[in-house]
Amino acid sequence: MSHTRWPTLLVAAGILLAPGFASSAEVASGTTREEPVAGSTEGTAEFNRELLTVEQQVDSLKERVFRSKATLKLLKEIVIEGSSSGARATIWHVNKLSGAFRVESVQYLLDGQSKFSKADPGGSLDQNREFKIHDGAVPPGNHSLSVDLKIRPTGAGVFTYARDYEINVRSSYAFAAELGKTCTVRAVLSDRGGVVNSFEERAKVDFELKCERIADGK
């Protein structure tokens, strides 16, 4: 080999050994080395940062929704039902009728909303002579309680004809629930009695009211 070809061979060897140039073995096997691309790494890091930002925004939105629900619930308790530190009302049905009558239906309305309604001509409403109609928070201020009862004489003794009478007893009562107080209203159904009163006139409803501070009533 002549000395004039050495420079040419050295140049060719340098090219083959240069970084990024595939060797003949790699070319023959179909595999080549790929150098890491700086732009790809930066893109992945940017995507991860954006994903983290989205997750943080979602968590923040969830927290805002949770706080909004809690606020709405509190507003409902205060405006519609009254808060626990606002005012409360407890209503009792008390039956003091004599055995000359049987209660067939009972309905209670508080501020126009039904709190209790039951009809049973069989007499089950007479078995429990006293029971609670309502116990809960109410907005401070004036309230109206309405009672609608249907009773029937039992027709004992010589008054068997009275069994055909269905007597409606209706009565209303207004009371004020003060801030920080609980009011107990007892609707007492009783018999006036007396021979001068007819069966239709003998039944009546009286209301008893007692209000006290919530802390004292617990």
Sequence and secondary structure as in RCSB ss.txt:
>XXXX:A:sequence
MSHTRWPTLLVAAGILLAPGFASSAEVASGTTREEPVAGSTEGTAEFNRELLTVEQQVDSLKERVFRSKATLKLL
KEIVIEGSSSGARATIWHVNKLSGAFRVESVQYLLDGQSKFSKADPGGSLDQNREFKIHDGAVPPGNHSLSVDLK
IRPTGAGVFTYARDYEINVRSSYAFAAELGKTCTVRAVLSDRGGVVNSFEERAKVDFELKCERIADGK
>XXXX:A:secstr
  GGGHHHHHHHHHHHHSTT   HHHHHHT       HHHHHHHHHHHHHHHHHHHHHHHHHHHHHHHHHHHHHH
IIIIII  TTTEEEEEEEEEE  TTEEEEEEEEEETTEEEEEEE TTSGGGTSSEEEEEEEEE SEEEEEEEEEE
EEE   GGGGGGGG  EEEEEEEEEEE TTEEEEEEEEEEE   TTS HHHHEEEEEEEEEEEHHHH 
